């Protein structure tokens, strides 16, 4: 894919992604330009078109992190972790709406999955301990948790357009017109 095609297809998406994470519009525009310079310099490193989108968002996210690190050094912050904390807090804000839905979706799960998902995912009880609690073998507990997670994922996908990067981090979540 040529750089002009990438620019035409992803300019506004990447711009919105940056603007949501950087308060200063001028800095956001500078970062977007920097992202496209990095894309231009490294486009030969992308193997397949299906890897392109996650690659673009990875470059963009890393550019934003570098921006905060640079500004953190100017402000003489003592911890480099605070830079990634800022990004992670913003990522957390993006998923807040999804978190509001999770309890509603869990309540809609069949009985055989509901309680075990609550115990493992919300209460943080280890899967091996859940085997004793429910009188199930460990592989059965794992299987129920995996099936419950799959059903929850289906519910989210039915109600929202969720865009994730290659690591599974949520890049964007847009509610579908369907009321869930």
C-alpha positions in Angstrom: 0.0 0.0 0.0 1.3 3.4 -0.9 1.8 6.2 1.6 -0.8 8.4 -0.1 -3.4 5.6 0.2 -2.5 5.1 3.9 -2.8 8.9 4.4 -6.2 9.1 2.7 -7.6 6.1 4.5 -6.2 6.6 8.0 -5.5 10.4 8.4 -8.8 11.2 10.2 -8.9 8.0 12.3 -5.3 8.6 13.6 -6.0 12.3 14.1 -9.0 11.5 16.2 -7.0 8.9 18.2 -4.3 11.5 18.9 -6.7 14.3 19.7 -8.4 12.2 22.3 -5.1 11.6 24.1 -3.4 15.0 23.7 -5.0 18.1 25.0 -3.2 20.6 22.8 -4.5 20.6 19.2 -1.3 22.0 17.8 0.7 19.3 19.5 -1.7 16.7 18.2 -1.2 18.0 14.6 2.6 17.8 15.1 2.3 14.3 16.4 0.1 13.3 13.5 2.8 14.6 11.1 5.5 12.8 13.1 3.4 9.6 12.8 3.2 9.9 9.0 7.0 10.5 8.8 7.6 7.3 10.8 5.1 5.5 8.6 6.9 6.7 5.4 10.3 5.7 6.8 9.2 2.2 7.8 6.4 1.2 5.4 8.6 -1.5 3.9 8.6 -3.3 7.2 4.8 -4.2 7.1 4.3 -7.7 5.6 0.6 -7.8 5.0 -2.3 -5.3 4.6 -4.1 -7.0 7.5 -1.2 -6.1 9.8 -1.3 -2.5 8.7 -4.0 -1.1 10.9 -2.5 -2.5 14.2 1.0 -1.4 13.0 -0.3 2.2 12.4 -1.9 2.4 15.9 1.2 1.0 17.5 3.3 3.7 15.9 0.8 6.3 16.9 0.5 5.1 20.5 4.3 5.0 20.8 4.6 8.5 19.4 2.1 9.7 22.0 4.1 8.0 24.8 7.3 9.6 23.5 5.5 13.0 23.5 4.5 12.6 27.2 8.0 11.4 28.1 9.6 14.4 26.4 7.2 16.7 28.2 7.7 14.8 31.5 11.5 15.3 31.2 10.9 19.1 30.6 8.7 19.2 33.7 11.4 17.1 35.6 9.0 14.4 36.7 10.8 11.8 38.6 9.0 8.7 37.3 9.0 7.6 33.6 6.1 5.3 34.6 3.9 8.4 35.0 4.0 8.8 31.3 2.6 5.4 30.6 0.1 6.0 33.5 -1.3 9.0 31.6 -1.8 6.9 28.5 -3.2 4.0 30.5 -5.6 6.3 32.3 -6.8 7.6 29.0 -7.2 4.1 27.7 -9.2 3.4 30.9 -11.5 6.3 30.2 -12.2 4.7 26.8 -13.4 1.5 28.3 -15.4 3.0 31.1 -18.6 2.8 29.0 -17.9 -0.9 28.4 -17.4 -1.5 32.1 -20.8 -0.1 32.8 -22.3 -2.8 30.6 -20.4 -5.8 31.9 -22.6 -6.5 34.9 -25.7 -6.2 32.8 -24.2 -8.7 30.3 -23.1 -11.1 33.1 -26.6 -11.2 34.5 -27.8 -12.3 31.0 -25.5 -15.3 31.0 -26.9 -18.8 31.6 -26.7 -20.0 35.2 -23.9 -22.4 34.5 -21.6 -19.6 33.4 -22.8 -16.6 35.4 -21.6 -17.4 38.9 -18.3 -18.9 37.8 -17.5 -15.8 35.7 -18.4 -13.5 38.6 -16.1 -15.5 40.9 -13.2 -15.8 38.5 -13.3 -12.4 36.7 -14.8 -10.0 39.2 -13.8 -11.5 42.5 -10.5 -12.9 41.3 -10.8 -16.3 42.7 -8.3 -18.8 41.2 -9.7 -21.3 38.8 -8.3 -24.2 40.8 -10.1 -23.0 43.9 -13.3 -22.7 41.9 -13.2 -26.4 41.2 -13.5 -27.1 44.9 -16.3 -24.6 45.3 -18.4 -25.9 42.4 -17.4 -29.6 42.8 -16.0 -29.6 39.3 -12.7 -30.9 37.8 -10.2 -28.1 36.9 -10.6 -28.7 33.1 -14.4 -28.3 33.5 -13.9 -25.0 35.4 -11.6 -23.7 32.7 -14.0 -24.8 30.0 -16.9 -23.0 31.6 -14.9 -19.8 32.1 -13.8 -19.9 28.5 -17.3 -20.4 27.2 -18.6 -17.7 29.5 -16.0 -15.3 28.2 -16.9 -16.2 24.7 -20.5 -15.4 25.3 -19.7 -12.1 26.9 -17.6 -11.2 24.0 -20.5 -12.0 21.6 -22.7 -9.8 23.7 -20.3 -6.9 23.5 -19.7 -7.4 19.7 -23.5 -7.4 19.1 -23.9 -4.1 21.0 -20.7 -2.3 20.1 -18.2 -1.9 17.3 -15.0 -2.7 19.2 -11.6 -2.0 17.6 -8.6 -3.7 19.2 -4.9 -3.7 18.5 -2.9 -6.9 18.0 -2.4 -7.2 21.8 -6.2 -7.1 22.4 -6.1 -3.5 23.8 -9.3 -1.6 23.0 -8.6 1.2 20.6 -12.1 2.4 20.2 -15.6 1.3 21.2 -18.6 2.7 19.4 -22.2 1.7 20.4 -24.2 0.2 17.6 -27.7 1.7 17.0 -29.2 -1.5 18.4 -30.3 -1.0 22.1 -28.7 -3.6 24.3 
